[in-house]
C-alpha cells in the first residue's frame, strides 16, 4: 500500500476515534465512560503514529507493543502522582490532568490491552499481505 494511502486511512481513523473519545468524555456514562474510552485510546495513538510515520516501524509486533508499554507507563505514573508534577494551576493543568489521569486502575491496564489486540491482528495481516506481495514480485521478476 502506498504511503499516502496509509496516511489517509490512518488520518480518517484517527479523526473518527478522536471524535468518539470526545463524545465519550462529554456525554458518556456507565461502562462507556469508564472503559470504552480506555480501550479506544490505544487505536487512536496507533492511528496518529501511522499518520506521522506510516512505515516505521515495519508491520509486526513492535508498534502495538510500544504503544501498550507507553500506556502502561502513564498508568503506573499515576501511582506516583505524575499529574501533579506536570499540571500547573489553571486550564492547562486541568487538561494535563485529563490526559495523564489521576488515579491508577488495573482495569485500565486490561482496557488498554483489549485496545491493542486488534492492532496486533491488523499488523499481522499487513505483514502477511506484504510478504505475499514480495513473493509475487519475486516470482514475476525471475527468469
N, C-alpha and C positions, 0 to 999 in steps of 0.2 A: 504494500500500500504506500502511496506517495506521502511524503512528509506533510504537504499542505492539507491533504485529506485527513490525515491523522489529527492534525491540529484543529481542523474544522469540527470533526466529530467530538474531539475532546472538549473544545470550547462550548459547543452546544450542550454536551452532557454536563459540563461544569455549571453553565448558566441555569439549567433545569434543576440541578442539585442545590445550587445556592438559593434559588427562589424557593425551593421546597424547604430548605433549612430555615429561611426567613419566615415562611408561613408557620412552620412548626414552632419557632421561637416566639412568634407574635400571638398565635392563636391555638397552638397545640395544647391538649390536655391529656391527662392519664398516661397510659403507656406510650402514646405517640410522643408526647413531650419528654417523657423520662428516658425512652430507649431508642426510638427511631432516629432521632437527631444524631445520637452517638454512632449508630450503625451507618448512617449516610455520610458522616464527615470523612470517613476513610476513602470511599469512592470519590468524594469531592476533591480531596487533596490529590488523589491519583490523577483525576482528570486535569486539574490545574498543572500538575507536573508534566503531563503529556502535551499540554499546550506549549509550555516553555521548552521542554526537551523531549520531543516526540519519539526519538530513537535511543535515548540514553536513560537508564541502562537498557541494553538489549532485552527483548522479551524473555521472561523467565521468572524466577522467584525473588530476585533482588529488590525490585521497586516495591512490590507489596510488603515485603518483609521490612524494608527500610521505613516505609510509612507506618506500619504497625508498631515498629520499635519507637518511632518518634511519638506516636500517640500514647504508648505505654509510658515513655519517659515523662511526657507532660502530665499524665495522670499521677505518676509517682511523685512528681514535683509538688503536686497538690498536698501531699502528706507533709511537706516541709513549709507550706505556706508561701509558695512561689508567687502567687498573685500579689501578695503584699510587697514583695521585693520590686516588682515591675510596675505596680499600679500607683501612679501619683494621684493626688486628690482631684476630683472633678470628673468631667465627662470622659476624658481619655482613660482615667483609672477604671471607670465603670466598664468601658469597652475591653480593656485588658483583662479585667476580672471575668467577663463573659467568655472571652477567647480561651484564656488559660483554665478557668474554672477555679472553684474554691474548696471543693470537697472531694476527697478520694473515694472511689467506689469500685469494688471488684466487679460489680455488674457492668460498669462502663468498660472494663477490660474485655469482658465477654462480648459486649456490643461491638467494640472495635474489631475484635476477631471475626465476628459474624459479617461485618462490613468488608473485611479483607478476603474472605473465602471466595466470593465471585471474582475478585481481581486475580487470584491465583488461577482460576479456571479460564478467565479471559487471556491472561498471559500465556498459559499453556496452549490454548487454541491458536493464538497468534504465532507462537513459536513453531507449532506443528505445521501451520499453513506456510510459514516462511521456509521451513526445511523442505516441504514438498515442492515449493516453487523453485528452490535452489536445485533440487534433484531434477526437476523437469527441465530447467535451463541447462543443467549439466548434460542431460541426456540429449538435448536438442543440438548442442554445440559439438558433441563428439563426432568424429569422422566414421 
